[in-house]
Amino acid sequence: MPLLTSDDFVETLAKLRQRGAGFLLSKLNFSALARTQSAFDDPTLRTANWWILPAVRGRWNAKITGDPARPYEGYVVEKYLRGRTGLRLCSLGSGSCSHELAFASHPAFELVECVDIAGALLAKAAAQARQEGLTNMRFEVRDVNRQPWPTAAYDVILFHSALHHFRQVEAVVGHVWQALRPGGLLIINDYVGPNRLQWTPAQLAAANQLLRQLPATHRRRYMARQLKTRISGPGRLRMLVADPSEAVESEAILPAIRRRFRMLEEKPLGGNILTLVLKDIAHHFLPEDAATQALLRQLFEAEDEFLRHHPSDLLFGVYQKS
C-alpha cells in the first residue's frame, strides 16, 4: 500500500475547488471521528461519482431485482417479508436514509430506525419523513462502535454502503446477530473489495485503458479545469487523513457474515472498473443523448467482462439468523 500516489495530489486540488478550503482544513482535526463526519455530514454536497447516474442505478436494480425500474426495497419485502406486519428494522450508518424511507413506506414495518454519526443528514431525513407522513421512523445520532447492543430487538438490520466503514467487523457482525430476532434478516448493499480502496493491478490496468478511450469532452473533472488522464488509486496517507473509516476492514465483511448467518442470496454489482473510471467525471454521462449512452454501454460491457474473471467489489446480500 503506497503512502502517496499521483491521484492524491490531483484529487486534493479537485476537492479544494469542489468543496473549498474549509473542507480541507477540517481534515487537520486530530479526531478520526470528526474527520469521518466532515466527509459525509453535508446535506448540500454535490459530487460527480458514478452513483449519480440513473443508468448506473438502473444497472444495480436489474442485477438485484431483474428490473431496472425496481429498487431492492420492494423486492425484499415481497420476497422475504410478504404478509408480515409489526416488523422492526434498524439501519446502521444510514446517512441520508433514502432506502430507509422506502422501507418505512411499506405497511409491514412498525419501526424503521436510522442510526448515524451524521446529524445534519439525519435531520434532513427526519424532515422528509414528516413531509411524507411517515410516523414509523426514528432517527438517532450515535456512534455504533460505542453503543450498547440490544438482544433480539429487530427483524431486519440493514447496511447500505455502511458496513465497510466499521472497524472490528467480526465483532460488529456478532452484535448484529445478537440484535436480530430468530429468523431475522441481515441485508447488505455494500463495498466488500480491497481494504482502503487499494485497487489491484488488474483493476488499474483495465480502468486506465478505458479512460484513455473516452473523448476529452467526457474527462474534465467536476468543477475543475483538469482533464482526468490517469488513475493510480489513493495512497495510505490520504485514506487516513480524508476518512479514517473508509474501507477499513472491507475484506473481512463476507467471511464474518458467512460464518454466522445462512446466505439466502448474494448478487454481485460490480464497481471494480466503473468506480475508478467515473470518479469526478460522471456528470458528463448524465445526458441521455445516443452518443453518451453508447459510451456508458461500452463501460458497462467492459466491467461485465472484467467480472467474469474477478470477484465483485460491490455486493447485495440477504442473510438469515438461524
N, C-alpha and C positions, 0 to 999 in steps of 0.2 A: 504494500500500500504506500504510494509515494506521499511525501509530505506536502509538496506543491506541484501543481500542473499548470499548463498554459491556460486551461479553462478557468482556473482560479482568478487569474488577472483579468481576463476578458469579461467574465461574468460578474466580477466585483464592480467593474466600471459600468456594466449594463445596469446592475442593481442601483448604483448611485443615480443614474438617470431616471430609472423607473420609480424608485421609492424614496430618493432623497438622502441627504447626509445624515439626517436624524436616525433613519433606519440603520445605517452602517454604524453610527455611534452607539446604538443600542447593543451592538454585538460586543462592546467592550465591557459589559457588565460581568462581574465575577460569578454571578449566579447562573448556573446552567439552566435552571428552570425559567429564569427571566429571559434568557436568550431564546429558548424554545417558544415562550409566549410571544415574543416580538416577531417571530417568524410567521405566526398564524393569526393572532388576535387582532385582525384588522378587517372589519366588515366591508370596507370600501376597496379592498385590494383587487386589482385587475392584473391578470397575468396573460402570457401568451404560451402556455403549455398545452399539451395535446388534449387534455380533458375538456377544454373549452369547445371542442369541435362536435357539433351534432352528429357527424358521420362516425366519429370515434365512439360516442355514447351508444349510437345505434349498433355499432360493431360489438360492443360489450353485451348489449341486450341480446343480440342474436346468438352470441356464444353461450349465454346463460339460459335464456328462455326459449330460444328458437325463433324469436320475433323481434326485429329491430325496433319496433314501436312499443314493446312491452318491457318495462323495467322489472327488476327482480323482486320487488316487494310484493306485488300482487301474485307473482308466480310462487313465491314461498308460502304465502297464505293459502293459496289454492291447493298446492301440492302436499303441504305438511300440516296445515292447521285448519283444514276445512271443517266447518261445523262446530268449532270450539269457541268458547266465549270466556270472558273474565281473565284473559291472559295478561301476564306482566312481562314487559320487555325492558331490558337495560342496555343502553348503548354507551360504551366506554370510549372516550376520545371522540365524541360525537361531532365536534366542530360546529358547522352551521346547521346541522340537523335536517338537511333536506330529505334524507332517506327515512329518518325517524318520523318526520311529519307525514310522509306517505304511509308508513305503518300505522300511525295513530289514526288515520282516516278510516281504517278498517274496523268494523264493529267487533272483531274478535278481541281487541285489546282494551282491557280495563285501565292499564297504565303503560305509558311509554316514558321511560326515564332517560334523560340525556345528561351525561357527565363529561366535563371537560375542564381544562385549566383556562380556556379562552372565554373570559366573562363577557366581552363585547359581542362575540359571536352568539353565545347563548342568549343574551338579551335580545338580539335581533331575531333569533329563532322563536323566543317566547312571544314577541310582538306578532310574528307571523302566525303562530298558533292561535293567538287571541283573534286575529283578523279572520282566520278560517273557522273559528268557533270550536276549536278542539280543546275540550276541557279535561282530557285524559293524559295530559303531558306534564312532566315535572322536569325542571332544569336545575342542575346543581353544579356550582363551580367548586371543584375539589381535585386534588392530586390523587389519582387512583393508586399510585405507588405507596401512598401513606395512609390509605383509608382502611378501616376495619371491614372485613368481608362478611356478609350475612350467609346463612346456611339455608339452602332450599327455598330461596326467595323469588326466583324468576323462572319463567317458562322459556324465555328466549334471551340470549345475550348476543349482542351484535358488535362486531368490529368492522367499521368501513374505513379503510385506509388509515387505520389507527394502531393495530397491534404491532406493526413494525416500529412504532415509536416507543415501545416499552422495553425497559431493562428487565433482566431476570424473567425471561419469557416462560421458562419452565415453571416458576413459582406462580406467575400470573395465570397460566392455564390451569394450574392446580386450584387456585382460588375460584376461577370461573366454574370449574367442575363442582366445587363446594357450593357455590351460589345458585346453581341450577337445581331445579326440582328433578326427581327421577323421570327420565324420558325427555328432559328439556333439550333444547336445540342451541348449539353454538353456530353462529353464522359469521363467516368472514368474507370480505371482499377486499383483498389486501396484497401488499407487496411482500413476496417471500423470496426475493432474489438475493444477490450478494450483499453481505454486510457493508454498511457505509457507502452504498452505491458504487462499489469498486468493480466497474464493468469488466467483463472478461475480454481477452484479446480478440476472440471471435466476434463479440458484440461490437467492439470498437471498429474492427475492420469492416464489418458489414454496414455499420451506421455511416462511417466516413465515405464508403463507396456510394451509398445512396445520396448522401448530402452533396457530393460532387456532381451528381446527375441532375440536381434541381437547378432551375434557372435562377439567375441572380435576383430577379424580381421577388422570389419567394425565400430569400436567405437573409434579408435585412432584419436585424434584431429589433424587437419591440421597443419603441420609444428611444431608439438609438440610431446612429449613422453606420454602425459597423455591419459588415457582411459576416455571416457565420460561414467560416471556411474550413474549420477542423474541429473535431470532437476528441478531447483527451480524457474527459471524466474529471471528477473532483479529487483534490488532494486531501490527505488526512487532516491537515490544519484547518482548512476551510470547513470541513464537515463538523469538526469540534466547535469552531467558533460560531458558525452560522446557525446551526441547530444541533446541539449535542444529542438529541433524541433520534435523529434521522437514521433509520435502518440499523439501529444499534445492535440488534440481535436477530435480524430478519431471517437468517439462515436456520435459526432454531425453531421457527414457528411451526412448520409442518411436522417435524419429528415430535415436538412436545404435544401437539394436538393428537396425532395419530397414536401416541402411547396411551392416552387416557380416554379417547372418545371413539365411537363407532362412526366410520365415514358413511354418510348417505349419498353424497355426491361431491365431486370436485370438477370444476370447469376451468381449464387454462385460458387466460385472457390476453396473454402476450405482454406487450410493453417493452420487450427486450430491445427492439430497434426503434419503435416509434417514440418512446420516451426520449431517447438521445437525439434523434433527428429533429423532432418538432419543438424541443425546448427553445423558448424565446422567439420562435418564428411561426408558431401555429396560427397566428392571426391572419397570415397570408392565405390560409386554406379555408377560411370561413365562407368566402363567396361560393355560390352554387353554380357558377358557370362551368361549361363542359370541360375546359382545359384544366381548371383547378381540381375538379372532381376526378379527372383522369390521373392527375399526379397522385392524389390520395389513394386511388385504387392500386397504383403501382407500389406505393409504400405498404399498403395492406398486404398485397400479394407477396412482397419481399419478406415481410415479417412472418407470414404464414409458412413460407418456405423455410425460414430460419427455425421456426418452432418444430418442424419435422425432425430436427436433429438436436435440439437443445430444450431443457426444461423451461417452462414459462416463468417469468418474473412476477406476473400478477395472477392471482387465483381467486376464484369464487368457490367457497366450500360450505357445505351444511353437514354438521356432525351432531351425534346424539349421545347424551349421557345414558348409559345403560345401567 
